[in-house]
Amino acid sequence: MIYWSPQFEAAKSPAMPYDLLAEHINNPDSSWMAGRFGAVAEFHRDKEEPVTIVTSPAIAAATDRGAIHIERLPGLRPVAYETVSKCMTWGQGVALCLPDAMARMSGRAIVTELGPDRDAVREQDRDAILFDLGLGGRNTEICVRSAEPETVALLRSICGHPLFTHGHAFLHRLPELSPHRVFRCRLGRVEVYQKVPPADGKSPPGPHTHVRAKLLALRRNHAATVPVPEGYFAGMTLYPAHPLQRAGDDHEGEPIGFDMSRYEAFQALLERYGDPVLSRGKQAVREGQATERDLATRTERIGFRIGQRQRRWLPSS
């Protein structure tokens, strides 16, 4: 169940200032995600990693491992949120939302050749052939890109068919072939150049993708814990630096310390772009309420649980 409160409407939240996105594209401690529930591409980079960054007219960053491109769209609205995670920590992010009608993409459900990827972030990739794998639903396009003749021929052999029923040879050889993965939405794209891990392998640090057929079959746009308001779609998410985790960590490991400046920076985002009902639940913890029993809504109760977890790391008042 999505826990955004009826009182919280993204259309009434402040529009996203693009200087904020530019600030985070320049910060290696921030990370990014594009895609839908069951198929996501993540972009991370290391502090010392060479990177090319532009902030006008669009916002983009590229390394040898991956890239991200974000368009400047007037309808963009940010939704900052926190979630309950394992090991007594919490998750945080800023969903970058567009009205559903504005967010619509092709909606292809079959493998389709799209031709040379002229919109590739790096100029060197713009002659490679882009294929939509037909997994993106109506608001995303989950693509691969290659200039290798064998890979292109294999993809062309399954064009016009659903990937999971006709693409067995391609999927079996995916780690070996490792075409670039390109996840597109109306707001922009994330590209991943690293090798695809084997089926029993672990995703590499840095840019990587996850595609899970069982989760895609649920036909959901986002995880139930992400409070995207009705009528909106979050094709991309910004993950500002977490006070307990390094960029790209899954928020399920043991805390590595606590950074108060990171905590305060995200709380400022939450105050401006988040659901005030969630913040009321956290306020109940600060005011010394012992239990969540008397809180009226699920959103407040989730805020209360998050507040309890954060209280451990905050100075006593």
KAHU-V770679 format. One record per residue. N is the residue number from 0. SS is DSSP state (H for helix, E for strand, - for the rest). Layout:
N_SS, N_SS
This chain:
0_-, 1_-, 2_-, 3_-, 4_-, 5_-, 6_-, 7_-, 8_-, 9_H, 10_H, 11_H, 12_-, 13_-, 14_E, 15_-, 16_-, 17_H, 18_H, 19_H, 20_H, 21_H, 22_H, 23_H, 24_H, 25_-, 26_-, 27_-, 28_-, 29_-, 30_E, 31_E, 32_E, 33_E, 34_E, 35_E, 36_-, 37_-, 38_E, 39_E, 40_E, 41_E, 42_E, 43_-, 44_-, 45_-, 46_-, 47_-, 48_-, 49_-, 50_-, 51_E, 52_E, 53_E, 54_-, 55_-, 56_-, 57_-, 58_E, 59_E, 60_E, 61_E, 62_-, 63_-, 64_-, 65_E, 66_E, 67_E, 68_E, 69_E, 70_-, 71_-, 72_-, 73_-, 74_-, 75_-, 76_E, 77_E, 78_E, 79_E, 80_E, 81_E, 82_E, 83_E, 84_-, 85_-, 86_-, 87_-, 88_-, 89_E, 90_E, 91_E, 92_E, 93_E, 94_E, 95_E, 96_E, 97_E, 98_E, 99_H, 100_H, 101_H, 102_H, 103_-, 104_-, 105_-, 106_-, 107_-, 108_-, 109_-, 110_-, 111_E, 112_E, 113_E, 114_E, 115_E, 116_-, 117_-, 118_-, 119_-, 120_-, 121_-, 122_H, 123_H, 124_H, 125_-, 126_-, 127_-, 128_E, 129_E, 130_E, 131_E, 132_-, 133_-, 134_-, 135_-, 136_-, 137_-, 138_-, 139_E, 140_E, 141_E, 142_E, 143_E, 144_E, 145_E, 146_-, 147_-, 148_H, 149_H, 150_H, 151_H, 152_H, 153_H, 154_H, 155_H, 156_-, 157_-, 158_-, 159_-, 160_-, 161_-, 162_H, 163_H, 164_H, 165_H, 166_-, 167_H, 168_H, 169_H, 170_H, 171_H, 172_-, 173_H, 174_H, 175_H, 176_H, 177_-, 178_-, 179_E, 180_E, 181_E, 182_E, 183_E, 184_E, 185_-, 186_-, 187_E, 188_E, 189_E, 190_E, 191_E, 192_-, 193_-, 194_-, 195_-, 196_-, 197_-, 198_-, 199_-, 200_-, 201_-, 202_-, 203_-, 204_-, 205_-, 206_-, 207_E, 208_E, 209_E, 210_E, 211_-, 212_H, 213_H, 214_H, 215_H, 216_-, 217_-, 218_-, 219_-, 220_-, 221_-, 222_-, 223_-, 224_-, 225_-, 226_-, 227_-, 228_-, 229_-, 230_-, 231_E, 232_E, 233_E, 234_E, 235_E, 236_E, 237_E, 238_E, 239_-, 240_-, 241_-, 242_-, 243_-, 244_-, 245_-, 246_-, 247_-, 248_-, 249_-, 250_-, 251_-, 252_-, 253_-, 254_-, 255_-, 256_-, 257_-, 258_-, 259_H, 260_H, 261_H, 262_H, 263_H, 264_H, 265_H, 266_H, 267_H, 268_H, 269_H, 270_H, 271_H, 272_H, 273_-, 274_-, 275_H, 276_H, 277_H, 278_H, 279_H, 280_H, 281_H, 282_H, 283_H, 284_H, 285_H, 286_-, 287_-, 288_-, 289_-, 290_-, 291_-, 292_-, 293_-, 294_-, 295_-, 296_-, 297_H, 298_H, 299_H, 300_H, 301_H, 302_H, 303_H, 304_H, 305_H, 306_H, 307_H, 308_H, 309_H, 310_H, 311_-, 312_-, 313_-, 314_-, 315_-, 316_-
